Amino acid sequence: MKFSKYHAIGNGYVVLEPGEMGVQVSSRLVRRICDRHYGVGSDGVLLGPLLWPGCDFGLRLFNPDGGEFEKSGNGLRIFARYLWDAGLVQGEPFTVGTPGGVVSCQVDPGGDKVTVEMGPVSFLSRDIPVPGPEREVLDEILEVEGMQFHYCAASIGNPHCVLIRDEVCEAEARRWGPQIEVNWRFPNRTNVQFMQILDPANIRIEIWERGAGYTLASGSSSCAAAATAHRLGYCGAEITVHMPGGELEVTLSPEYKATLTGPVSRICEGVLDI
């Protein structure tokens, strides 16, 4: 089973081509591949390219717990770089279909930087989803074990909970992220971002990723946090998102369509023993 491994500022994924696998993808297989002791070690698995109606390519995405999910900004940027390395695309924009929607990707000359038009960010409760009356889920209170957080919820094809904090740290994300991920407000579970506003053009986030745990970087989390900072009036439409793994650039249109840009690096390729 041939594989390739890439990382996007510390967010690593294994890419598998369906025609090179020889076995069907399963939760057990994904968990074993992602295990850092018994497998290659990864933040997830990307299965593609696939046939996808109306798109140049299709992609399925899997978390390390074996569950399939909708969309990943860094995963899409890695997949775009993989297609570029394989000679399937060049410098022109191309479309990728995912369960979380269709995106447009473009690889810069040299392959080191990839841009993905991630689509619109929605704060509407029905899109995320969040129960209760239909509304934009902005600056609400979430209580966990007596601790109160101000939060906003958003969707960019997958669910996010953004917590506004004076300062952020890894310990806080690890402490509260697992409980917020499965909070009753989020029937599909949620990605969690702890966000600190640095200035009108910069934010810092710590991330607890749904199905993956503490994560050094996340593209969709960057888009959700940046859109939240802009929607609340803290930041402009061009925002640098600082994470433990590095920085990503997010640009927002007036309709809150998010464009994500940042580096991608190839780590290795090889053959997994069945």
Secondary structure in CASP SS format (residue, H / E / C, confidence):
PFRMAT SS
TARGET T0000
AUTHOR 0000-0000-0000
METHOD secondary structure of the structure
MODEL  1
M C 1.00
K E 1.00
F E 1.00
S E 1.00
K E 1.00
Y E 1.00
H E 1.00
A E 1.00
I C 1.00
G C 1.00
N E 1.00
G E 1.00
Y E 1.00
V E 1.00
V E 1.00
L E 1.00
E C 1.00
P H 1.00
G H 1.00
E H 1.00
M C 1.00
G C 1.00
V C 1.00
Q C 1.00
V C 1.00
S C 1.00
S H 1.00
R H 1.00
L H 1.00
V H 1.00
R H 1.00
R H 1.00
I H 1.00
C H 1.00
D C 1.00
R C 1.00
H C 1.00
Y C 1.00
G C 1.00
V C 1.00
G C 1.00
S C 1.00
D C 1.00
G C 1.00
V E 1.00
L E 1.00
L E 1.00
G E 1.00
P E 1.00
L E 1.00
L C 1.00
W C 1.00
P C 1.00
G C 1.00
C C 1.00
D C 1.00
F E 1.00
G E 1.00
L E 1.00
R E 1.00
L E 1.00
F E 1.00
N C 1.00
P C 1.00
D C 1.00
G C 1.00
G C 1.00
E E 1.00
F E 1.00
E C 1.00
K C 1.00
S C 1.00
G H 1.00
N H 1.00
G H 1.00
L H 1.00
R H 1.00
I H 1.00
F H 1.00
A H 1.00
R H 1.00
Y H 1.00
L H 1.00
W H 1.00
D H 1.00
A C 1.00
G C 1.00
L C 1.00
V C 1.00
Q C 1.00
G C 1.00
E C 1.00
P C 1.00
F E 1.00
T E 1.00
V E 1.00
G E 1.00
T E 1.00
P C 1.00
G C 1.00
G E 1.00
V E 1.00
V E 1.00
S E 1.00
C E 1.00
Q E 1.00
V E 1.00
D C 1.00
P C 1.00
G C 1.00
G C 1.00
D C 1.00
K E 1.00
V E 1.00
T E 1.00
V E 1.00
E E 1.00
M E 1.00
G E 1.00
P E 1.00
V C 1.00
S E 1.00
F C 1.00
L E 1.00
S C 1.00
R C 1.00
D C 1.00
I C 1.00
P C 1.00
V C 1.00
P C 1.00
G C 1.00
P C 1.00
E C 1.00
R C 1.00
E E 1.00
V C 1.00
L C 1.00
D C 1.00
E E 1.00
I E 1.00
L E 1.00
E E 1.00
V E 1.00
E C 1.00
G C 1.00
M E 1.00
Q E 1.00
F E 1.00
H E 1.00
Y E 1.00
C E 1.00
A E 1.00
A E 1.00
S E 1.00
I C 1.00
G C 1.00
N C 1.00
P E 1.00
H E 1.00
C E 1.00
V E 1.00
L E 1.00
I E 1.00
R C 1.00
D C 1.00
E C 1.00
V C 1.00
C C 1.00
E H 1.00
A H 1.00
E H 1.00
A H 1.00
R H 1.00
R H 1.00
W H 1.00
G H 1.00
P H 1.00
Q H 1.00
I H 1.00
E H 1.00
V C 1.00
N C 1.00
W C 1.00
R C 1.00
F C 1.00
P C 1.00
N C 1.00
R C 1.00
T C 1.00
N E 1.00
V E 1.00
Q E 1.00
F E 1.00
M E 1.00
Q E 1.00
I E 1.00
L E 1.00
D E 1.00
P C 1.00
A C 1.00
N E 1.00
I E 1.00
R E 1.00
I E 1.00
E E 1.00
I E 1.00
W E 1.00
E E 1.00
R C 1.00
G C 1.00
A C 1.00
G E 1.00
Y E 1.00
T E 1.00
L C 1.00
A C 1.00
S C 1.00
G H 1.00
S H 1.00
S H 1.00
S H 1.00
C H 1.00
A H 1.00
A H 1.00
A H 1.00
A H 1.00
T H 1.00
A H 1.00
H H 1.00
R H 1.00
L C 1.00
G C 1.00
Y C 1.00
C C 1.00
G C 1.00
A C 1.00
E E 1.00
I E 1.00
T E 1.00
V E 1.00
H E 1.00
M E 1.00
P C 1.00
G C 1.00
G E 1.00
E E 1.00
L E 1.00
E E 1.00
V E 1.00
T E 1.00
L E 1.00
S C 1.00
P C 1.00
E C 1.00
Y C 1.00
K E 1.00
A E 1.00
T E 1.00
L E 1.00
T E 1.00
G E 1.00
P E 1.00
V C 1.00
S E 1.00
R E 1.00
I E 1.00
C E 1.00
E E 1.00
G E 1.00
V E 1.00
L C 1.00
D C 1.00
I C 1.00
END
